[in-house]
Amino acid sequence: MTSMIRAFSCAALAAAACSLASAQTPKDSTAGTSGTTRSSTMTANGQRDSFLPYTQQGYLGISAGQSKYDLRSGTGGFPSDDSDQALKIYTGGYFHPNFGVELGYLNAGRADRIGGTSRAQGLNLSLVARAPLTEQFDVFGKLGTTYSRTRTSGNSGFGVATGSDSGFGLSYGAGVRWAFNENWAAVLEWERHKMRFADGKSDVDLTTLGVQYRY
């Protein structure tokens, strides 16, 4: 967890550095009669609002991949990791060239463990920091919270608590984005969500690959 938060901090610092560098770049000397520079006019007219309030450069995305549950089996307290298919649908926007917010739905599929089967899904809200590497590639980090809904069923005789639970938990992640044309990009991402299960909080990791449409 510490290493991921450190990675997010590095991404945020890199994004801030990029923002500072762009702010110190001399403005276009060509201005209209109102005194507004050409670059600021293009910024004002060329960026559309996103679906999220107070943000611009909106985007929609869908990703699929693999989930990894870190659960306890119940028998002897041994850790039991299990994987399944994962799906994520999200939207986001930026309130700053390098900082934005993202809202999404995720489904982590099912984990089979001794004495029970667990399913998890949730809604995630994250702060996003991005740092461009080239005109087409950028890296990003995310830090936020996930409201999860989980259900565990099975034989409680194995020591696994069954039932449903829900609540908020910490989430964080990082990834890379490749913009292969003006509107479309491919996104590779890893993220961790702390979710509430009937027998306590556990980590659910998602590794996904998907596409992102920027409108």
N, C-alpha and C positions, 0 to 999 in steps of 0.2 A: 504493500500500500504506500509505504514511504517513497519507494522508487517511482511509482506512478505520479504521486503528487509532485515530486521533484521534477519529473518530465513535463508535467503541466506547467509548472512554474517557469521552466526553461523556455517552453513555447510562448508563454505570456511575455517573458522578458524579450525574446526575439521579436515578437510582434510589436512590442512597445518601441524597440529600437528602430524597426522598419518604419513605424509611424513617425518617429522623431526625425528620421532622415528625410522622409517625404515632406514633412512640415518645413524643413530648412531649405528645400529645393527652391530656387528662385522662381517666381511666378512669371507667366507669359506677359511680356511687356505690352502686348496688344490688348487694349481694353475698349469697351463700348462707350457710348456717350454717358451712361450711368456710372461709369467708373468701375464696373465689375469686370474682372479679368475673364478671358475666354475659358480658362480651365475651370473656374468656379461656376460659370454659366453651364458648362457641359455637365458638371457634377450635379447641379441643381435640376437640370432637365433630363439627364441621361439615366438616373437611377429611379426605379420604381419602388413604391412601398411594398413590403412583404405582407403575408397574412398576419404576422405578429405585430402588435402595436409598437410604434416608435422605432421601427427598423426598416432598412432598405436592403437592396440586393437579395431579394428573397429567393428561396430554393425549396424544392421538393425532392425527396429521395426515398428509395426502397432498396433494402439490402437483405441478403440471405446468407446463411452460413451455419456455424456449429455453436451450440451452447455447451457449457461444462458446469455441472452442479458440484458444489463442495458440501456434501451432506454427511450426516452421521448415520451409520447403518442401524444402530440400536443394539446390535449384538456385540457386547464387549466394548462398545464405544468406538469401534474402529472407523476411521474415515472411509467414506465411500463416494468416489467421484463417478459421475455418469454423464454421458453426452447425448445430445439429440439435435435435430434440425432447429434452427432459429430464424425468425423473421422480424424485420424492423421497418416501420414506415414513419417518416418524419418530415417536418418542415422547419425552416429557420430563416433568419435574417440578421443583418448587421447594423448596430447603432454606431459603429466606428469602423474605419477601414480594416482593422485587425481584430475587432472584438464583436461578438454577437451572442444571440440566444437561439436555442433549438428546443423544439417540443416534439416528442415522438411516442409511438406505441411500439412495444416489443413483446414478442411471444417466444419464450425459451423452450417450448416443447415439454417433453416428459423425461423424468429421471426414474429409473427402476432401481430400487435398493432393497436390501433384506427387510422383509416385513411391510413393504409399502411402495407406492408409486406417487411421485410428487410432480405437480404441474405448476408453472409460474408464468405470469404475464404482468405487464405494468405500463404506467405512463411515466415518461422521463422529461424533466426540465433541466437543461444544462447551460452554463456559460461556456462559450467557445472562444478560444484564442487561436489565431492562425498566423503563420509566418511563411511568406512566399519564398520558394527556392529558385524558381525560374518563372517565366511567363505562364507556363502550363502546370507546374508542380507547386504544391504547397503542403506543409505539414500543419497539424492542428492538435490541440489538446482540449479536453472537456472535463468540467467539474460541475456536479449538480446533485440532484436528488431524484429518486424513483419511488413512486407510489405503487407498490406491488400487491397483487392478489394471488394467493397460492392455495392449493388444495392437495392434501395428502390422504391417500386411501390405502387400505390393506389390513393386515392382521396386527392388531396392537399387542398381541402376545410376544412379538419379537422386540418389544421395547420402543417401537416407533410411535410417537404421538400422531394420531390421525385427526383430520378436520381441516377447516379453512382458517386462513389468517390474512391480514392485510396491514399496511402501514408504510411509512416513509423510511427510506434508507439512503445512505451515501452512494453516489455513483461517480465514476471517473473513467477516462479512457484517452486514447490517442490514435492518430491515423495519418494517412497520406491521401491526397486528392490529385488526380490527373485530369485536367481539362482538355479533352481531345478535340473540342470545337467551342464555338462561342457560347452555346447553351448547355452542352452536355459534359458530364465529368464522370469518371470512375473513382470509387472511394473504397479503400481498404482500411478496416478499422478494428481495433480491439477495445473492449470496455468491460468494466466490472460493476455489478449492481449488488448492493447489500439488500437481501430480501427477507421478509418475515415468513417463517414456516410455523406449523403447529408445534414443533419442538425447538423453536428458537430461530435466531437470525443466521443466515448462511450466505456465502458468496455465490453468485451466478455470473459466469464469464461468457461473453459473446465475441466471436471472431467472425466478421462478416465481410462480404464483397458485394458491392451494388453500384447503382447508377444514380446520378443526381442531375435534376433539371433546374437550371437557373433561369428565372424569368425576369 
